[in-house]
Amino acid sequence: MKVKRLTMKVEKLNLTISKGEIRMTLTFTLAPDSFKESITAKQVCDAMELGIKHILPDAKVQKVPMADGGEGTVDALIAATNGHKEFVTVNGPLPGQKVKSYFGILGDGKTAVIEMAKASGLELVPPEKRDPFITTTFGTGELILAALNHGVKKIIIGIGGSATVDGGIGMAAALGVKFYDVNQQIVTPNGAGLNQINSISLKDLDQRIKQTEFVVASDVTNPLIGKNGAATVFGPQKGALHTGVKQLESGLTNYANVVKQTLNIDVKNIPGSGAAGGLGAGLIIFTNATLKPGIEIVIDAVDLKNKIKDADIVLTGEGGIDFQTKFGKTPFGVAQVAKSFQKPVIVEAGYLGEGIDQLYHCGITAIFGILGQTGELKTALKNGPANITRTTENIVRTLKIQLK
């Protein structure tokens, strides 16, 4: 257990006397991310609530499942807004591959949320078949079309975990964009096709795109081209060897040049345009998307500020926490909101890494590891709910002592 100094400012502490006992009514806001490969953010909330109620049965609990734009974003936003899933079969990242996927319709009925990894993700490609020259984001475009068919006016897209370096031309092709080579033949919309692009036609681009707001959840600030660009940084992760990285860089450069000449849009150095192998650029070019940090999008979508404003205690957490958490991960984002209301924030995590002391300057009050004993990772993942409930119960016992 790593704890700074547990201090609380409780403005609305309700005390009642029952059978000679003083009973406290605290309001908890639970805003955790998922514990990856263990339990969803909603399940974390349920486990935390169970621990709270063991000690303070009269406590008020507000559950707000969270995410930071990556895995679990669809599920978190659906749970927080009383939305629902829509299932659809789309093309996967590999040629001829079909995958069963889904997207979310939020509670307002007007907003869809998509994770590109559900259609074009690295997890859908076996390691031995990973090749960014043949993988495509076409299925992501199909998810966008399916969402448009539901009449939504806003689409939030999380673009983490891609298997592609196609600059988003696969996604664009699914939306009706045509890419031609020097012989006016249609270019295959994948990484290999980037070098062949000679002209672009938007004649058949789905017209609903212009009436729809697109917001891209991405914490990546890499540009499309250069030493920090999509090919150089992300190509090797998706299977490109050294010579392949150079070819992808050449292809992305050609693509960007044609876009500038044809559409008068220069995406080479826009921060975030290199995200997801250049899908960030494709979304900027063909949907006029705005790129925002994923955690900010989720905070707005679930109305987290209003849900923290009246809380006494905020609990958050995720599978692992370390110095990188302050670069836009869920516990950091939650702490920033809580800090603005001077609310104490307690974090639970399965793994405590290096540099967590830095987080105490970011609005986090205390950090607790949930593992009760050493053992195999498989066992720890399986016991996630029980470990979270036990840890939360111990946290609340400590709070109860503080309040006596």
VOGU-3710 file (C-alpha; in Angstrom, 3 decimals, decimal comma):
1> mkvkrltmkv> 0,000/0,000/0,000  1,338/3,378/-0,993  -0,312/6,281/0,825  0,478/9,973/0,866  -1,458/11,561/3,705  -5,125/10,728/3,947  -6,959/13,979/4,542  -10,517/14,750/3,591  -12,712/17,751/3,208  -16,234/16,508/3,811
11> eklnltiskg> -18,766/19,281/3,377  -22,019/17,341/3,636  -21,501/14,614/6,222  -24,867/13,295/7,444  -24,942/11,617/10,832  -27,891/9,633/12,201  -28,312/7,814/15,516  -29,839/4,335/15,426  -29,980/2,084/18,507  -27,353/4,212/20,197
21> eirmtltftl> -24,979/3,982/17,198  -23,768/6,925/15,166  -24,187/6,094/11,495  -22,512/8,095/8,771  -23,914/8,781/5,317  -21,130/9,494/2,880  -21,524/9,998/-0,843  -19,047/8,088/-3,004  -18,493/8,636/-6,703  -16,919/5,563/-8,297
31> apdsfkesit> -15,141/6,391/-11,559  -12,700/3,573/-12,447  -11,388/2,307/-15,768  -11,477/-1,395/-16,593  -8,803/-3,672/-15,160  -7,514/-4,979/-18,479  -8,061/-8,695/-19,112  -9,759/-8,982/-15,714  -13,011/-7,008/-15,352  -14,875/-4,173/-17,047
41> akqvcdamel> -15,190/-0,689/-15,583  -18,823/-1,421/-14,677  -17,781/-4,578/-12,833  -15,115/-2,587/-10,966  -17,820/-0,160/-9,857  -19,980/-3,043/-8,620  -17,069/-4,575/-6,698  -16,200/-1,226/-5,108  -19,812/-0,646/-4,101  -19,932/-4,038/-2,401
51> gikhilpdak> -16,869/-3,152/-0,320  -18,334/0,215/0,668  -21,683/-1,249/1,705  -20,014/-3,874/3,901  -18,817/-1,065/6,168  -21,218/1,819/5,492  -24,551/0,296/4,450  -26,195/3,716/4,320  -23,569/5,249/2,033  -24,735/6,815/-1,202
61> vqkvpmadgg> -22,908/5,391/-4,212  -22,802/6,902/-7,683  -21,255/4,599/-10,301  -19,598/6,143/-13,360  -17,679/3,556/-15,417  -14,803/5,299/-17,195  -12,296/4,835/-20,023  -9,612/6,978/-21,645  -10,458/6,425/-25,315  -8,847/3,020/-25,653
71> egtvdaliaa> -10,185/-0,442/-24,965  -13,447/-0,357/-23,045  -14,543/3,110/-24,190  -17,699/1,841/-25,895  -18,719/-0,247/-22,897  -17,974/2,552/-20,417  -19,964/5,182/-22,290  -22,891/2,831/-22,856  -23,011/1,969/-19,156  -22,694/5,592/-18,017
81> tnghkefvtv> -25,409/6,924/-20,360  -27,845/3,974/-20,401  -27,059/3,368/-24,046  -26,955/0,114/-25,988  -24,824/-1,914/-28,390  -25,440/-2,471/-32,075  -23,832/-5,580/-33,533  -22,586/-5,770/-37,109  -20,292/-7,958/-39,215  -17,552/-6,001/-41,007
91> ngplpgqkvk> -14,309/-6,593/-42,852  -11,380/-7,262/-40,560  -7,855/-5,906/-41,046  -6,711/-8,862/-43,200  -7,845/-9,476/-46,810  -11,031/-11,557/-46,901  -11,386/-11,540/-43,110  -14,820/-10,985/-41,568  -15,254/-10,055/-37,911  -18,271/-9,730/-35,658
101> syfgilgdgk> -18,083/-6,256/-34,216  -20,232/-3,663/-32,494  -20,550/0,010/-31,739  -22,504/1,919/-29,112  -25,475/4,232/-29,273  -25,415/6,484/-26,222  -28,421/7,281/-24,085  -29,199/10,464/-26,004  -29,854/8,384/-29,142  -27,909/10,901/-31,208
111> taviemakas> -24,316/9,908/-30,432  -22,466/6,786/-31,545  -19,172/5,573/-30,119  -16,796/3,335/-32,056  -13,537/1,589/-31,209  -11,526/1,080/-34,374  -9,810/-1,891/-32,743  -13,131/-3,761/-32,880  -12,799/-3,827/-36,691  -9,163/-3,049/-37,541
121> glelvppekr> -7,302/-3,918/-34,371  -3,974/-5,659/-33,843  -5,685/-8,183/-31,557  -7,577/-9,475/-34,626  -4,351/-10,449/-36,415  -2,226/-13,422/-35,288  1,416/-12,389/-34,732  2,660/-14,433/-37,695  0,233/-12,638/-40,065  0,922/-9,050/-39,013
131> dpfitttfgt> 1,823/-7,045/-42,102  0,932/-3,329/-42,422  1,235/-3,542/-46,210  -1,875/-5,705/-46,454  -3,930/-4,675/-43,416  -6,669/-2,072/-43,839  -9,017/0,186/-41,883  -11,894/-0,576/-44,274  -13,892/-2,245/-41,487  -13,656/0,905/-39,370
141> gelilaalnh> -15,286/2,788/-42,220  -18,035/0,167/-42,276  -18,652/0,759/-38,561  -19,001/4,475/-39,324  -21,542/3,719/-42,071  -23,512/1,461/-39,736  -23,620/4,252/-37,136  -24,768/6,767/-39,766  -27,571/4,373/-40,703  -28,916/4,865/-37,168
151> gvkkiiigig> -29,304/8,579/-37,786  -26,706/9,774/-35,290  -25,456/13,341/-35,378  -22,163/12,770/-33,583  -19,628/9,941/-33,736  -16,872/9,438/-31,168  -14,064/7,193/-32,403  -11,380/5,639/-30,226  -8,407/4,814/-32,438  -6,057/2,895/-30,175
161> gsatvdggig> -4,753/-0,608/-30,903  -4,700/-0,578/-34,701  -3,156/-3,253/-36,930  -2,716/-0,804/-39,786  -0,498/1,813/-41,397  -2,791/2,767/-44,276  -3,246/6,463/-43,513  -6,967/5,841/-43,119  -7,520/5,199/-46,836  -9,302/1,921/-46,030
171> maaalgvkfy> -11,767/3,765/-43,804  -12,203/6,460/-46,470  -12,784/3,893/-49,217  -15,628/2,365/-47,204  -17,195/5,833/-47,001  -17,078/6,229/-50,786  -13,727/7,941/-51,422  -11,950/6,718/-54,581  -8,159/6,502/-54,811  -6,708/6,155/-58,329
181> dvnqqivtpn> -3,271/5,250/-59,656  -1,589/6,817/-62,722  -3,665/4,567/-65,001  -6,923/5,642/-63,335  -7,314/2,220/-61,752  -8,695/1,891/-58,216  -5,920/1,524/-55,632  -6,247/-1,244/-53,053  -6,863/0,655/-49,779  -4,047/-0,721/-47,614
191> gaglnqinsi> -0,472/0,172/-46,692  0,913/-1,029/-50,015  -1,578/1,136/-51,889  -0,279/4,407/-50,442  2,609/4,631/-52,911  0,269/4,079/-55,865  -2,120/6,960/-55,181  -2,082/9,551/-57,950  -5,498/11,191/-57,546  -8,465/11,240/-55,174
201> slkdldqrik> -12,191/11,623/-55,860  -14,753/12,625/-53,216  -17,651/12,413/-55,672  -19,139/9,344/-53,982  -18,294/10,263/-50,374  -21,337/9,606/-48,186  -23,049/12,985/-47,879  -24,132/12,306/-44,300  -20,511/12,854/-43,287  -20,935/16,608/-43,739
211> qtefvvasdv> -23,900/16,694/-41,349  -22,151/14,673/-38,651  -19,709/15,790/-35,967  -16,680/13,504/-35,636  -14,534/13,494/-32,510  -11,465/11,276/-32,336  -10,269/10,002/-28,971  -6,486/9,783/-29,084  -3,691/10,547/-26,665  -1,086/10,151/-29,421
221> tnpligknga> 0,449/13,389/-30,729  2,656/11,863/-33,438  2,571/13,563/-36,856  1,909/11,603/-40,038  5,430/11,937/-41,462  8,969/11,975/-40,056  11,047/10,383/-37,313  8,085/10,512/-34,941  5,568/9,678/-37,642  3,169/6,806/-38,230
231> atvfgpqkga> 5,553/4,550/-40,195  8,677/5,042/-38,074  7,030/4,760/-34,660  4,106/2,428/-35,272  5,208/0,402/-38,314  7,431/-2,027/-36,357  4,648/-2,646/-33,814  2,433/-3,859/-36,639  4,989/-6,092/-38,334  7,080/-3,838/-40,579
241> lhtgvkqles> 10,821/-4,523/-40,765  13,414/-1,785/-41,406  13,027/-1,697/-45,198  9,268/-1,908/-44,786  9,252/1,146/-42,538  11,025/3,142/-45,255  8,492/1,997/-47,852  5,572/2,924/-45,619  7,126/6,328/-44,964  7,447/6,847/-48,717
251> gltnyanvvk> 3,831/5,799/-49,218  2,477/8,093/-46,505  4,509/10,974/-47,943  3,068/10,356/-51,408  -0,441/10,146/-49,962  -0,002/13,414/-48,036  1,344/15,158/-51,152  -1,618/14,068/-53,267  -4,043/15,145/-50,531  -2,433/18,582/-50,440
261> qtlnidvkni> -2,494/18,946/-54,230  -6,029/17,601/-54,654  -7,852/18,752/-51,520  -5,591/21,575/-50,313  -5,222/19,962/-46,884  -1,739/19,608/-45,378  -1,761/16,842/-42,762  1,929/15,936/-42,628  2,708/17,635/-39,337  -0,647/17,897/-37,576
271> pgsgaagglg> -0,236/16,501/-34,029  -2,133/13,231/-33,818  -2,380/12,720/-37,579  -0,006/9,765/-37,237  -2,188/8,030/-34,648  -3,321/4,478/-35,499  -0,976/4,260/-38,463  -2,278/7,499/-39,952  -5,986/6,886/-39,353  -5,911/10,176/-37,470
281> agliiftnat> -4,946/11,896/-40,736  -7,643/10,078/-42,693  -10,332/11,155/-40,256  -9,125/14,756/-40,343  -9,096/14,774/-44,156  -12,340/12,973/-44,964  -14,613/13,597/-41,945  -13,226/16,934/-40,692  -12,727/15,260/-37,326  -11,482/16,990/-34,206
291> lkpgieivid> -8,787/15,134/-32,227  -9,050/15,302/-28,439  -7,484/13,388/-25,539  -9,645/10,343/-24,932  -10,130/10,974/-21,234  -11,483/14,488/-21,931  -14,069/13,092/-24,344  -15,235/10,505/-21,827  -15,358/13,047/-18,977  -17,654/15,243/-21,067
301> avdlknkikd> -19,791/12,363/-22,337  -20,531/10,948/-18,856  -20,958/14,402/-17,255  -18,316/13,514/-14,673  -18,004/17,027/-13,264  -21,581/17,092/-12,017  -21,237/13,570/-10,648  -18,134/14,485/-8,640  -19,328/17,894/-7,496  -21,595/16,523/-4,752
311> adivltgegg> -19,397/13,592/-3,719  -17,546/13,282/-0,433  -15,070/10,667/-1,675  -13,983/9,716/-5,213  -12,691/6,224/-5,955  -10,987/5,426/-9,252  -8,480/2,901/-10,554  -7,227/0,688/-13,365  -5,151/-2,435/-13,893  -1,781/-0,712/-13,634
321> idfqtkfgkt> -0,606/2,683/-12,467  2,807/4,350/-12,804  4,424/7,621/-13,922  2,722/7,323/-17,331  -0,686/7,658/-15,697  -0,290/11,433/-15,655  -0,213/11,498/-19,467  -3,973/11,203/-19,843  -4,927/7,920/-18,200  -8,258/7,578/-16,415
331> pfgvaqvaks> -7,116/8,019/-12,770  -5,290/11,222/-13,721  -8,288/12,629/-15,588  -10,645/11,793/-12,739  -8,246/13,359/-10,233  -8,055/16,569/-12,240  -11,829/16,948/-12,134  -11,967/16,107/-8,423  -9,156/18,531/-7,684  -11,207/21,400/-9,094
341> fqkpviveag> -13,855/20,645/-6,450  -11,305/19,891/-3,695  -12,487/16,292/-3,391  -10,210/13,501/-2,121  -9,342/10,830/-4,688  -8,333/7,276/-3,816  -6,895/5,001/-6,505  -6,939/1,193/-6,620  -4,681/-0,704/-9,029  -3,528/-4,234/-9,661
351> ylgegidqly> 0,005/-3,129/-10,452  1,928/-0,254/-8,844  4,828/0,812/-11,035  7,631/3,337/-10,865  7,064/7,030/-10,338  3,673/6,928/-8,667  4,872/9,499/-6,123  4,528/12,058/-8,940  0,772/11,477/-8,957  0,276/12,939/-5,502
361> hcgitaifgi> 0,843/16,364/-7,030  -1,960/15,742/-9,532  -4,899/15,554/-7,155  -4,554/11,936/-6,027  -4,763/11,472/-2,252  -3,820/7,806/-1,831  -2,956/4,758/-3,956  -3,728/1,168/-2,955  -2,567/-2,051/-4,583  -5,338/-4,655/-4,601
371> lgqtgelkta> -3,294/-7,875/-4,643  -3,420/-9,765/-1,379  -0,612/-12,198/-2,178  1,918/-13,044/-4,846  0,954/-15,626/-7,430  0,309/-16,275/-11,093  -1,069/-13,481/-13,256  -3,925/-15,734/-14,385  -5,076/-16,163/-10,796  -4,787/-12,437/-10,056
381> lkngpanitr> -6,928/-11,577/-13,089  -9,547/-14,128/-12,094  -9,708/-12,782/-8,527  -10,044/-9,147/-9,601  -13,572/-8,541/-8,234  -12,830/-10,092/-4,838  -9,536/-8,193/-4,530  -11,215/-4,884/-5,353  -14,045/-5,488/-2,897  -11,620/-6,386/-0,105
391> ttenivrtlk> -9,384/-3,387/-0,801  -12,336/-1,002/-0,939  -13,627/-2,371/2,346  -10,249/-1,700/3,976  -10,161/1,814/2,514  -13,599/2,568/3,947  -12,594/1,151/7,346  -9,679/3,622/7,314  -11,999/6,470/6,347  -14,344/5,539/9,164
401> iqlk> -11,502/5,855/11,665  -10,625/9,268/10,255  -14,194/10,452/10,711  -14,664/9,377/14,319
//
